[in-house]
């Protein structure tokens, strides 16, 4: 670079400066840009050595590029100087605009700080503006805009003409530092954008891979999967179903999108579905197939979001539990039904009877009927009991409420009452308990064996079941004893029922080619709240024995 004593600047010098500034914007990366800055100082500004120090995120400055001496470059590149030491240097010496010149007469105090430095020995200067080996010249690089954020510092050494730079040289170095700051800022921006694009592309690839994994897991899951809308006007509508669920319900995916689970669930299970929470909810219920049948399934719900703030959907896992449920129902049926006749057993009979009775607490008040707050309650689902067609609603939980002196202990319970007119029908309807004991059964067992006796019991059970109404209960209490529960009967109705059932049992029963006969004695009792189950059964049993003894006397007189 020409000195300030020159009356003009050669055109070739301007061309060199223009070229190195133009080269700043051709580098492809931040590292290339920083190295181009250092090389431009040597090639275009005619300094023998140039070092570019960049500010790190922690504030210290690192030697990012070096030019002019390969040996020095390998030793100094990558070394770090503290921000405190650099701030001290940039506050010392002589200010040439934004440049900072520290002559060798002051620089000796900096020999022991932690700023990386390289000096080339040489003779002492012979005249005033000659460059000394220990002179230091720094060109700070500031980010554009307000605040003058320090990006780094260009350090130069040993101008080729051996002189301190004049006004033109100072202006050129300051302008070059300003353009270098712009180039470095742009390179950092490009680098950050490239990293962001790479990170975005990786995230998108991961998202696509995750979506594909979910799609495959959803589509090819061995059990049913469904995605439904959550909230809004279309809450619960099925948006997507996998092949396993379509096969399970016998419905194509295009048809499944017309429904929600509420449309497919068994009517008796709609309450179970509605009580199942969206997040982590579980339920066992029946879903309808295309052929009109139902299959037992286990539902598990979870809520998923389409994006961070996007719409939420309900992911439902549907597992076929038909076999397990059938096995459970079989076990429950075996536990509650007689193995020989298939009728409800003694335990089941007592359970059904107990469900209709309540024990009134001791008090002097009388039943006052429905109070002003009486109404229908919502209790457990009806308890289906297989084979005999009897379904019984727990009336402790359903029906009108009532008040009782001393406290409303039995709200929403319809009391079971008994007719009060004996054998005369006074219009009261109650729960009749018909106790049946077979006559002559022991002699059949003794004469023809238990095989014949079992066949007789099975046929008697069939005839009793055929002779009662849907909803009545026929149970085997044990041995040759049977009990019939018939609700809503008056005294005359119960007596007529006993006669019909006795007449149904009397006809001969054919077993292994022979005809055998049994008779039957019936005792009619009435279930009433305040009684225990045993009291009800004992009452009917005693009436049966009264009837049996009465019929025996008639037979003896006739004989």
PyMOL commands that set and color helices and strands:
alter all, ss='L'
color gray80, all
select helices_A, chain A and resi 11-24+30-44+70-76+83-89+104-110+167-219+243-249+253-256+261-264+267-274+322-336+346-356+441-448+450-467+491-506+533-558
alter helices_A, ss='H'
color red, helices_A
select strands_A, chain A and resi 47-55+61-67+80-81+94-96+99-102+136-142+150-159+224-229+238-241+282-288+294-305+312-320+383-384+391-392+430-439+473-478+481-489+509-511+514-516+519-527
alter strands_A, ss='S'
color yellow, strands_A
deselect
rebuild
show_as cartoon
